[in-house]
């Protein structure tokens, strides 16, 4: 009995490490799969200009950015051009070569200029909003509650009730919608794949424990509540 309990503890320890390893593998795959967003690339490229305080050519940035900031070489040109278009990086053609630079003081001036432009836009929108509110107020005050308007409002109310009734009737047959059925089929396939994957994991652990610790598969299934009829789903 003590031998069996010791084997069970060893298995539980193995199970814990097995889960941790799986989590790390999944996290690594997700981090590798997920690349930098455009905004992250722009921020990192600006860091190159701020940190090095130098003037660069495109080919120099294509060498520096991938190593220093993890920006793919193929995207360096497009990211750089977007920064130039937004007046965040200065560009000048000298002879046959293009040079790019941005010093911290220039960045501060650029942000100040951008802030001033945004303040002007905000003021303009506020002015337009006030004008529209005044026009709306005047329109409400001058609106006449005539008989024709009452009739139209009643017709609108009737149409809205009809639309609501039709919508409710359509929802009754939602389960027969081909798109909904197709979605359910796709979800069913995904569920089957997940079930078979975890079933395979259970069988693998049972086999490993049987070979490593000599624990019979049936005994292990009984102690861990694994159904005897457990099998893959077709």
N, C-alpha and C positions, 0 to 999 in steps of 0.2 A: 504493500500500500504506500509506504514512504517513497519507494522507487517510482511508483506511478505518479504520485503527487509532484515529485521532483521533476519528472519528465513533462508534466503539465505546465509547471512554472517555466521550464526552459522553452516550451513551445509558446507560452504567452509572451515571454521576452522576445522570442524570434518574431512573433506576430507584430509586436510593437515596433521593432526596428524595420520590419517589412513595410509597415504603413508609412513610417517616417521617410524611408528611401523612396517610396512611391510618390509621396508629396513633394520631395525635393526634385525628383525627375520631372514631374508635371510642371513645377514652378520654373525649372530651367528651360523646358520646352516653350512655355508661355513667354518667358522673357526673351528667348531667341526669336520666337515667331513675331513678337510685337516690336516693330521698328520705331524709330523716332518720328514724332509727328513733325509737320512742316514748321510749326511754331517753335518746337524744341530745337530743330535744326537752325532756325534763324537766331534763336537766343545763343546757342553754342558758337555760331559763327561770329556773332558780335563779341563774344568773350575772347575770341582769337585776336580781334582788332584791339580790344581794350588791354589785354594782357601783354601783347607784343609791341603795341605802339609803333607800328612800322607801316610801310607802303608795300603792297603786294601785287603780283600779277596773278592771273587766274591759275596758271599751272602751279604756282607756289601754293596757293590755297588748296588746290586739288591734292597736294601732297601732305599739307599740314593738317587739314580738317579731319581726314579719316583717322590719322594716328592720334591726334590730340583730343578730338571731340567726338569720334565715332560717327561722323557724317559720311555716308557712302560717296565715293568719288563721282558717281554718275549724277548725283543731285546737287553737287557743289555749285555748278554754273547757274542752275535755276534759282537756288536759294540766294546766291549772291545778287542775281538780277532783281529778285523781289525786294531785297534790301536797298538796292540802288533806286528802284522805282518809288520806294517809300521815303526817299531822301534820308535814309539812316546810314548809308555808306556813300562816300564821295567817289566819283569815277572821272578819270581824265585820260584822253588818248594822246600819247606823246610819240610822234613818229608812227611806227606801225604797231606799237604796243599799248595795251590798256592797263592803267594802274588804278588800284583801289585802296582807300584808306578811311579810317574813322578814328579820331582821337576822342577821349572822354569829354573834353571841353566842347567839341563839335556835337557830340551826342546830346549834351545838356542843352545846347542852343536849339538843336533840332526838336527835342521834346518840348521846349518852351514855345517854339513856333507852332508845333502841332497843337499844343494846349490852347494857344491863342486862337487858332483856327476853329477848334472844337467849341470854344466859348462863344465865338461869333455865330456858329451854327445853332447852338443852344438858344442864343438870344433871338435869332431869326425864327426858330420853331415856336418859341414862346409867343412872339408877336403874332404869328400866323394862328396859333391856338386861340389867342385872345380875340382876334378878328372873327374866327369861325364861331366862337361862343357867342359873340355879339350878334352875328348874323342869324344864328340859331334862335337866340332869344327874340329877335325882331320877328322872325318867321312864325314863332309860336304865338306871339302877341297879336299878329295880324291875321292869324288863321281863323276862318269863320266856321262855326259848327253848323253847316248847312245840312239839308235833308239828304242831298246826294252823298255827302261824306258819311252820314250815318248808314246809308244803304251799303256803301262800299265796305265799311268796317264790319257790318253784319256778314257780308259775303266772304270777307277774309276769315272771319271766325268760323264760318261753316266749312270753308276749304281746309282750314287747319285741323278741324275735328275729323274730316274725311281722311286727311293725310295721316293723322295719328292712328285711325282705325285700320287703314291699309297697312301701315308699318307694323302694327301689332299682328295682323293676319300673316304678313310675310315672315315674321319672326317664328311663327308656329312651324314653318316648313324649313327652318334654318338647317336642321340636321340632314335634309335631303339635298342641300346645296352641294353641287359637284366640287367646288373649291374646298368646302369644309370637309367633305369625305376624303378628298385627296390629302388634305393636311393630316387627318386622322390616320390615314394609311402610312404616311411618312413617320408620324409619331410612333405608330405601332412597330415599324421596322427598327427605329432607334431603340425602343424599349426592349425588343427581342435581342438586339445586338448587345445591349448592356447586361441583360440577364445571362446570356450565354458567356459573356466575358467574365462575369463574377462567378458563374458556375465553374468555368475553367480554372479560375484562381483557387476556388475551394478544393477542386480535385488535385491541383498541383500541390497545395499545402498538405493535403491528406497523404499524397504520395511521398512528399519530402519527409514528413513526420514518421511515416511507416518505415522508410528506408533509413532514416537517421536515428530514430529512437525506438523503433520496433513496435510502435503503437498501431494496433489493427485499425483499419479504416472504419469498421462498424462501431468499434468501441469509442473512437474519437467522435464519430457522428452522433452517437448517443449522448456523450458528455457535453457536446457543444450545441445540441438541439438541431442538428442537421437532418432533415427528413431523409428516410431511406430511399424514397422515390425520386430524390433530386436527380435531374437529368437535363440535357440540353433541350431547347425548344426549337422545333422545326419551323 
